Amino acid sequence: MFARIQRFNLSQGLMEIAEDLADRTEAILRGHGGFESLTLLGDESSGEYLFLTIWRTLEDIAAFEHSRDEWRARDLMSPHLTAVPQIEVFQIHNLPATPPEADAAAAPPTPAEPVAQ
């Protein structure tokens, strides 16, 4: 699995526009093989937003990036951007979850309550 992070900037206070862009972009991405999900992360006060998309393979990302739909997605965003988006791709490494009992065993003991005399 791979994560594609697209970092972009809008003017401050445009979370509703970012949400609309995410919905419209996800509709475009759904038609591509290997696309799993899109998550919008945002900081409304700075106007910085991220689209975190999850893909099965690097080839799936490349196929999208060389498709007409990549340009359709860019065209949706371009009127609202204040800077050129930055794109990064990362491989996802799922670490095994720690069982709850292991967390409890690793936690430091809590101090005993004083005994009333």
C-alpha positions in Angstrom: 0.0 0.0 0.0 1.1 3.5 -0.7 0.1 7.0 0.5 0.1 10.0 -1.8 0.1 13.3 0.0 -0.9 16.4 -1.8 -0.2 19.5 0.2 -1.9 22.7 -0.9 -2.8 26.1 0.4 -6.1 28.0 0.2 -6.9 31.4 1.7 -7.7 31.3 5.4 -11.2 30.2 6.4 -12.0 28.1 3.3 -12.6 24.7 4.9 -15.9 24.4 3.1 -14.2 24.9 -0.3 -11.5 22.3 0.8 -14.3 19.8 1.7 -16.0 20.4 -1.6 -12.8 19.9 -3.5 -12.2 16.7 -1.5 -15.6 15.3 -2.4 -15.3 16.2 -6.1 -11.7 14.9 -6.3 -12.7 11.6 -4.6 -15.4 11.1 -7.2 -12.7 11.4 -9.9 -10.4 9.0 -8.1 -13.0 6.3 -7.5 -12.8 5.4 -11.2 -9.1 4.5 -11.0 -7.8 1.0 -10.2 -6.0 0.7 -7.0 -7.5 3.8 -5.4 -8.6 3.0 -1.8 -9.5 6.2 0.0 -9.1 10.0 0.3 -8.8 11.8 3.6 -8.8 15.6 3.9 -6.6 17.1 6.6 -6.7 20.9 7.2 -5.6 23.8 9.3 -8.2 26.5 8.6 -6.2 29.2 10.5 -3.2 28.8 8.1 -5.1 27.7 5.0 -2.9 24.6 4.7 -4.6 21.4 3.6 -3.6 17.8 2.7 -5.2 15.2 0.6 -4.1 11.8 1.8 -4.9 9.2 -0.7 -4.3 5.5 -0.3 -3.4 3.3 -3.3 -2.6 -0.4 -3.7 0.6 0.1 -5.8 3.0 2.7 -7.2 1.8 1.7 -10.6 -1.8 2.7 -9.7 -0.5 6.1 -8.6 1.5 6.5 -11.8 -1.5 5.5 -13.9 -3.6 8.2 -12.3 -0.9 10.8 -12.5 -0.6 10.2 -16.3 -4.3 10.2 -16.9 -6.7 12.9 -18.0 -8.3 12.7 -14.6 -5.2 14.1 -12.9 -5.7 17.2 -15.0 -9.5 17.3 -14.2 -8.6 17.2 -10.5 -6.0 20.0 -10.9 -8.5 22.1 -12.8 -11.0 21.8 -9.9 -8.4 23.1 -7.5 -6.4 25.7 -9.4 -8.8 28.6 -9.1 -8.6 28.3 -5.3 -4.9 27.7 -4.7 -2.5 30.3 -3.3 0.7 28.2 -4.1 1.8 25.3 -6.2 0.7 22.0 -4.5 3.5 19.7 -3.3 3.1 15.9 -3.8 4.9 13.2 -1.9 4.5 9.4 -2.0 5.2 7.1 0.9 5.1 3.3 1.3 2.8 2.3 4.1 4.2 0.0 6.8 1.5 -1.3 9.1 3.1 -2.1 12.4 1.5 -4.8 14.6 -0.9 -3.4 17.2 0.2 -3.9 20.8 -2.3 -6.0 22.7 -4.0 -4.1 25.5 -2.7 -6.4 28.1 0.9 -5.6 26.9 0.2 -1.9 27.4 -1.0 -2.5 31.0 2.0 -4.6 31.8 4.4 -1.9 30.5 2.6 0.9 32.4 4.3 2.0 35.6 2.5 1.0 38.7 0.2 3.6 40.3 1.0 4.6 43.8 -1.0 3.0 46.5 -3.5 5.2 48.3 -2.6 6.1 51.9 -4.4 4.0 54.5 -6.4 6.0 57.0 -5.4 5.4 60.6 
